[in-house]
Amino acid sequence: MKAKTDIIVVGTGASGLFYALNIPPNKAILMVTKRAVDESDSYLAQGGICVLRDADDYDSFFEDTLKAGHYENDRASVDVMIRSSPEIIRDLIDLGVEFEKKNGQLVYTREGAHSKARILYHEDLTGAEITSKLLAAVKKRPNITIIENMAMVDLITQDNHCSGIVASDGTGAIHLYHSDYVVLATGGLGGLFDSSTNLAHLTGDAIAIALKRQIEVENISYIQIHPTTLYSQKPGRRFLISESVRGEGAVLYNRKMQRFVDELLPRDLLTKAIHQQMEQDQSDFVWLSMQDMGRELIIHRFPNIFRHCLEEGYDITSECIPVTPAQHYFMGGIKVDLDSRTSMEHLYAIGEISCNRVHGANRLASNSLLESLVFAKRAAKNTQNHYKTAEILKATLDLDDYKDLEQLKTDYKTVILDEIERSKVIARIDKA
């Protein structure tokens, strides 16, 4: 395929959709996604989205983010995220996103490592509420075309310049899509792990491609474990028990039904405490109790968690549930600046696959949706301000290299896991 479009966005999660919505309608946008358009981790986000409530909240919001990230955060990125948050919330509300209200006023909740309540939410399906409204808006734009079940397998590059993507439709057919700009919004890499809250097809392919094409990556060993997922012996994705459950008062018990930890610790510290307790108990899980919240609050506030646990045989209004840590979020990724530009010309990265260092070594709860949207909008603005039409590059590609998709997946997984291990070794040396 030799046709050329203006902009290619790889991924249809919240960041990719929001980027597309912030590009003027006179630019043709092609969005490709590895699976169905609604199969992204953005839909799975339960807790909520942070927002700066007022000027008095700035210092504590800033400090909470840095403290959770072990002060490895980029302070400029954190500042941009926090100061941009009210504008992003207004944008979402204008697009029809509905947040919890009481007497006509927005309701805020608190989660682990937050010193104040500053999180907006929609039941326990905030990600689905936001992403579905973004998708509905995108589908109304005649300048945006979406192709499902099309996996990016490489970038078209020459002389540190990107001009499109190589993609596979899963049948063995390879497609070349050319463009002036490419935006990587491919999500995380939880599919590489046996126990993860992520969708299985999110395997961080863009990291392997970045390494192949000598695009800078950063902190790729910074992988967050979520402390509370529903324990199961069944294979497949782990069901998340939201941070906001503990923010609303749920408590953790050991094997003797004794509380053993402050449930609102940052995720990495709480995960460590749970692992230690599991080792002491010689158990694969600890217990989470929500009963003291009361049945009415549980069903109103956490209807999705209530339904899912009931399907698994647990009534969270009257009994404890077994929970265990699982891989959850990727703080590292393709290195970007404050406008989401990568080290390669005409290539942006946004959302979980990017690393603007806003999260540091550990993400603060409910900063993920906010960060994704803030820097997606900045990327769109930067694209507009510096737009340059590009010629189709005559990069030499052997399409036979992409025919065996399963082997390619295996190769990319090996490359990523090897680089993660190498990054860990370097980090240990640096800190020695």
Steps between C-alpha positions, in 0.01 A plus 500: 500500500664824384228746599608764748303659782586799718528332840501139617401425859584148618255407776144593590526543876434827678824672398473412130135602479558828684795583276283447191222718641747784555618503137310735263251332266699604191761233580431139400567260787533124473468309828607135508446269793628151574160362598147642514471874545379469860759244612740728682606525863346848510161330526617301803597797720271478802610763749481846348692799372689752712440873476638810667200615702630849575825693538533390862518136389801547269780445751350185651408355156856565383655350814269195494604426141871538576485302823321209331758512220792494747598847380622363168230698319577776253372806685420694183283212376319479833439875497357487146272209589361659814449850358334359185257278690206745539505569125498128423203440729309782331577342161370164617180646641446688172531165321224354717702320766293465817674512836335427834307798635309582815255790507636610164861515620786270403590239760866426576646185651840409638728207421826356628789749552273802445495747789168647383189399307563622143380214281194520275329173412206329330390205714795257474515530121664838450726381220209352306295819547779725372623279217155416367409868478828578324438217254147620432636846419772357274243298303320824416810650339508442122875565490575202727511141372543200731634161393457219753698176533807657342822455696795734451811288449751770407550866420599635160810705569796657329771731636327527842175603333171307525259496208257220576450150635517139391194305616365146490133407481566158651446306178858537387422806290733794563388859453705818466334818624681826424445831678649833598493405869464186709366500856563192714218448752535124533454456875699290744676165503303290749448228240863401553422388856319192630309703760380842388198728507569592136339359188710214363566656159675804653856375471703819464589437135580868454789465747660224293449706185649807667807300600528364147476848348735658759229720652579595858324313781513571871438324833357191337562293813255725689200270504229550760333215684144563621461374856140379482367282220241229555682174567417226253651174384349552156733604217465841337477865598470580872196697612599824670356596835529875473720723714186700574354203691771551762458875467139455607596295805570137402756326720750218454523196727756225535428130545402559865256775391720773650575832329870514416559816295392857422279438197570847355873456456639561147447198279857372501530517879162336552590227251820433693307475828247261346774278357667486840173410668424231242842351566438501877157346452630253240207609287445619141273784613384725782144599585328827407191606693247759379211407729525801730413731208147364498313325222340815354829687457678197357237431235468869405871582502644173369231330291743340254723357773190378688362323190831342401577371848147359526559312174817358657305387807574787740245741647719798592219651707520216752834320464870556439659433163849361430733748330856479368742732316534492118679698229303814427672804344808602304670820621786476252476497124598695192676815615310820421519869580224722642328502159521121466762514226733201478865506397389428141364775277127492422436236768305555822424261786214551746326308775649202680755415228667840545731614778493869587615408853188647661443185708856447615567151633140436611175651369267680739148358482268655236775704336506270196190625317592859581859466379390326179250771411715799596795392288284375214351847468847659517618263227206600279572869555868449420411311182283790384755768586788329319322309226714414201390292205736210439582306188453124496837364604656233284608294796620152413272241659495126446133416550583133541647594839147561628319198357537275805308708755530246781878485467511879489300516826743258662800698377357830625416350840856373535644839405283682754559262791875498431505880499302514825756274667787705358334817629470348847873420503588855395271640770670287765842617383390866497369475856797304634 
